[in-house]
Amino acid sequence: MDGVKHIIAVASGKGGVGKSTVTVNLALALAAQGYRVGVLDADIYGPSQAQMLGVKEGTRPQAASNDKFLPLQAHGIQAMSMAFMVNTREPMVWRGPMVVGAFQQMLTQTQWDNLDFLLIDMPPGTGDIQLTLAQKVPVAGAVIVTTPQDIALLDARKGIEMFRKVNVPVLGVVENMSLYHCEKCGHEAAIFGTGGGDNIAQEYDTQVLGRLPLTLSIRELTDSGRPSVVSEPDGAVSQTFATIAQKVAEAVSANQGDGPTISFSE
Ligand SMILES: Nc1ncnc2c1ncn2[C@@H]1O[C@H](COP(=O)(O)OP(=O)(O)OP(=O)(O)O)[C@@H](O)[C@H]1O
């Protein structure tokens, strides 16, 4: 795709497992490692990237010279979202084809500026948007976000199966809300059970990219527009995202054969 080297879908089967939180922090972690990164919020009905990136309500993208939109800039990354086009306080009462049309327009009519990675924050489920993405553009891989409990894993499995059906490699699984961590007393509890991420990674012959705790700070920082990776760059959560970013970049380059080029000369 024009202006983009690698497209990565961040997906989950189930809603509310932290997919948007992982997308924005992973994007910022990749940017911190020197990559040029963009985020496309494909959640048309419930976009959250504008808020998570701290873009002020009512900010609109500028038109480029060629019928395209310029993405907005936030914390050093480029971003496009339905939230930049509509009043986010009003519900979008749209039928499926209109939603797909809006997604396609954002996908093809955004003038991304020389990105190494475009992360697409997918809506939950395995429907129209997922199929449109796989059919319209070459997707380098998918990152699956899940929480460890059975009900979320059930849906995460469907997400993995769907990407396999459309020949998109699964780069790995991020287990979110692995462990509840009380920031006051330090108490930890596996509210959603343990081992879910490992089991699913083993089942589908992929890797666990990282595990994130359920903590107040992740929620507060991300929802307030200054995600953990920019607010607490040296904190444990940012370290985890740095590792996830590294593994994602490695998995993409391994899949695409971007290894070093060796040449011989006399
Ligand atoms: N590890 C975490 N600890 C605490 N809060 C979290 C964590 N991950 C996500 N949250 C919070 O949970 C809520 C839902 O997260 P998020 O919007 O990222 O989920 P989602 O999977 O993208 O949801 P959907 O796709 O259904 O909109 C947000 O308020 C977010 O801040």
The ligand as an SDF file (V2000), in Angstrom:
LIG
                    3D

 31 33  0  0  0  0  0  0  0  0999 V2000
   -4.4020   -4.1190   31.3930 N   0  0  0  0  0  0  0  0  0  0  0  0
   -5.3560   -3.2460   31.6800 C   0  0  0  0  0  0  0  0  0  0  0  0
   -5.5030   -2.7850   32.9570 N   0  0  0  0  0  0  0  0  0  0  0  0
   -6.4990   -1.9170   33.2750 C   0  0  0  0  0  0  0  0  0  0  0  0
   -7.3920   -1.4510   32.3950 N   0  0  0  0  0  0  0  0  0  0  0  0
   -7.3070   -1.8890   31.1180 C   0  0  0  0  0  0  0  0  0  0  0  0
   -6.2810   -2.7910   30.6950 C   0  0  0  0  0  0  0  0  0  0  0  0
   -6.4550   -3.0240   29.3620 N   0  0  0  0  0  0  0  0  0  0  0  0
   -7.5220   -2.2960   28.9790 C   0  0  0  0  0  0  0  0  0  0  0  0
   -8.0360   -1.6170   30.0320 N   0  0  0  0  0  0  0  0  0  0  0  0
   -9.2000   -0.7280   30.0300 C   0  0  0  0  0  0  0  0  0  0  0  0
  -10.3470   -1.5000   29.6410 O   0  0  0  0  0  0  0  0  0  0  0  0
  -11.2040   -0.7160   28.8200 C   0  0  0  0  0  0  0  0  0  0  0  0
  -11.4070   -1.4470   27.4990 C   0  0  0  0  0  0  0  0  0  0  0  0
  -10.1640   -1.4720   26.8150 O   0  0  0  0  0  0  0  0  0  0  0  0
  -10.0820   -1.2830   25.2380 P   0  0  0  0  0  0  0  0  0  0  0  0
  -10.9700   -0.1780   24.7660 O   0  0  0  0  0  0  0  0  0  0  0  0
   -8.6450   -1.2240   24.8970 O   0  0  0  0  0  0  0  0  0  0  0  0
  -10.7170   -2.6770   24.7900 O   0  0  0  0  0  0  0  0  0  0  0  0
  -11.1260   -3.1770   23.3320 P   0  0  0  0  0  0  0  0  0  0  0  0
  -10.8510   -4.6210   23.2960 O   0  0  0  0  0  0  0  0  0  0  0  0
  -10.4740   -2.3350   22.2860 O   0  0  0  0  0  0  0  0  0  0  0  0
  -12.6730   -2.8970   23.3350 O   0  0  0  0  0  0  0  0  0  0  0  0
  -13.6850   -2.7830   22.0850 P   0  0  0  0  0  0  0  0  0  0  0  0
  -13.0090   -3.2990   20.8690 O   0  0  0  0  0  0  0  0  0  0  0  0
  -14.8420   -3.6190   22.5230 O   0  0  0  0  0  0  0  0  0  0  0  0
  -14.0050   -1.3140   21.9760 O   0  0  0  0  0  0  0  0  0  0  0  0
  -10.5300    0.6490   28.6650 C   0  0  0  0  0  0  0  0  0  0  0  0
  -11.0880    1.5500   29.5870 O   0  0  0  0  0  0  0  0  0  0  0  0
   -9.0680    0.3870   29.0120 C   0  0  0  0  0  0  0  0  0  0  0  0
   -8.4030    1.5050   29.5750 O   0  0  0  0  0  0  0  0  0  0  0  0
  1  2  1  0
  2  3  1  0
  2  7  2  0
  3  4  2  0
  4  5  1  0
  5  6  2  0
  6  7  1  0
  6 10  1  0
  7  8  1  0
  8  9  2  0
  9 10  1  0
 10 11  1  0
 11 12  1  0
 11 30  1  0
 12 13  1  0
 13 14  1  0
 13 28  1  0
 14 15  1  0
 15 16  1  0
 16 17  2  0
 16 18  1  0
 16 19  1  0
 19 20  1  0
 20 21  2  0
 20 22  1  0
 20 23  1  0
 23 24  1  0
 24 25  2  0
 24 26  1  0
 24 27  1  0
 28 29  1  0
 28 30  1  0
 30 31  1  0
M  END
$$$$
